[in-house]
Amino acid sequence: MGGEQPERFEYYVNSNGRSLRLGITTGTCAVLASMGAVSVLFNKEAPDRISVMTPKGIEADVRPYVCYRDGDCGICAVKKDGGDDKDVTDGLLIYARARLTDDKGIVILGGEGVGRVTKPGLDRPVGDFAINTVPRTEMEKAVYAECEKNGYEGGAEITISVPGGEEAAKKTFNENLGIVGGISIIGTSGIVEPMSLKAFSDTVRLNIRQKAALGHKKIFLVFGNYGLDYLKENGYDTNETPIAVISNFVGDAIDEAAESSIEEVILVGHAGKLIKLAGGIMNTHSSVADARNEIFTAHAAVCGADALTCKRLLEAATVDACIEISKEAGIFEAVISSLLNAIGEHLRKRAGGKLKIKAVMFSKVHGYLGETVI
């Protein structure tokens, strides 16, 4: 099958009358490639197609770009397909090289084009390959299943590589975040949804209008899966109060809620998104603005942070790392309070007095951080 053009991932959602094609994450590509690479070690012929159920609950079924045996290794590549929300990784080949080992367990390594972590606060520890936890877990499950299916009880070593990944990473924020030498293998749901398109903004508005039409006067707004999980895990009553997923479109969602006669909005979000609102940024997509460190640092400076602390905050890889630094400096509570005051002010300004609105801020690492005043 060397070089044969793969079929596209054909899965669509309807958005405001438009059919938008979903894509698969680099993480899902790595899972599929790992499955193909292991499969070819056990079978005389390479699989014509590879499929896996993603955490999103959507089956990713693709034709491998290449899949063959090379000595005692299996090689498989899957082409990254971003659907209708393409980024710099779209079209890259995600390779997996599989080798069976005497030791039990699955070892996952990175090769050419896969970045390494150089700063704390990311999903993986410093020095590790930037292959995030969810893709790693899904790869391990898939490889175990492939081995079990073929009656093999030993271990395997999987090496993921991405030719062209180092060059593609130069067009991302990876280096600032502390990932060098290539791209990250990421994806929590396994599926790329066209969230940055105007059509999705239209869908967000329609979703809120529908809730208003059903007579709801109060709604939760969440950016995505993190917010949904937080509401579920912390006992919020989502039976009486419906949830609207807004992706990055905070301003559009508030505008629609006000226009649709919603009376109260509770925006629940991870600090990495909400902190942008403290700077008046109402579209939180990184392609629009990504000033999290600068905003955090400005508020820290007002709260008494010295020059060294400010420098560390500006260089921090994530907002969670900024929180750690602020705790070390003894200014955490003051900074969070200052940020929440600014967030609340910008939210109320956007609402224009047409509805009550507040934000609840949390972190996957630090939990509940605080909330604004309605």
Phi, psi and omega in degrees: 000009187309120174079358181297134182294121182285156174285154180285159171283111187255088176218127190237153169236150178267126181230106178052044177086355179253142178266117182248133182272128175283166178233183177241143183286166174299327178297314178296321176301318180295322178297311181298316180296321178298317179299315180295319182294322178287319182302318184290343176286331183264340186239150182292327182247147177287148179294140178287326178220156177231139179219149177212146175276120181282162176303336178290343183091012177251131179283128173262115184235114185225164170265126180297146179290313170220152175200116185201170178258137178231093185065236180267014180244147171257137182239132176213143177229140176237137183276128179293129183232108183276004182061222181266017174227068188285147172227193186292344180273350183301129178091349178290151176266125177260111183263146169233132172247121183249137177222130178283144183232161178286330181285146175287159176098164180249124177254128182244123182238165175248149178235212181307132174082000176256126186288165173243148181277128181241352180232146178288162176102353179270181183296329182246155180290159178302135180095342182277161174289145183280061174247105192294167188298315181297310176301321178301312181298317180293324177296314180300314179300315183293318180292317176303314181298319180295319179293315181298320180300330182258014175071022182261130185247003179276198182253182180209149175245125182244126177244121180263133176223155183222092176304130183087358183293324180294320179292317180297324183295336179293343180264008181243182176270010187306314184297320178296325180286338182106031176238117185239152173091359179164189182275172173262146172262105192228179174129115178272327180262343182087350185237138174268117178257142185286064186281340185271001182275153178301327181299327179288324175300319178298322179293320176302313180298316181298319180300317180291319178300319180296320179294322177294320181296334178277001175097005180285134179251347181229135180220154168267141170245132176228152180285324183181216188298322181301313180295318178300315180296320182297315179300316182294316186284342185248017169074022177290145181276093181266002174282315179280325182247112184286162182247137171243125176274124189247000183055239182258001193267065183295309182300314179298320181294318179295317179302315182292320179299317179295318181290334183266010177067026168291138185262335182215134180234133173242111180269118182247119185206158175293146182304327181300331176269311188296328182299331178298329180294335178294341176259010179079014180277113186256001167235109192271007177297138184297337179285343178271310180195141175218083184244030184302310182297318181295318180293314179301316182295319180299316180290325177296320180298317178298329182271009173104009179295139178278176185298320181294318178296318178299320179296317178296321179295317180296330183266356183296147184284327185216168175295324177300322177293322176299319179299316179300316181297318180294326176294317178299326181276356178074022183238011186306306184297321180293319181293313180299318178298317179296317179296315181295324176298317180292319178299313180300319180298316181291324178294315180295323178296317180293322180290338174062029179077006183273346179201162174275139182213139174215163179239140173248122184253134177220171177224143177296332182270315188256358178073211181298130181249333180149180180211159180277167178268134178291000000 
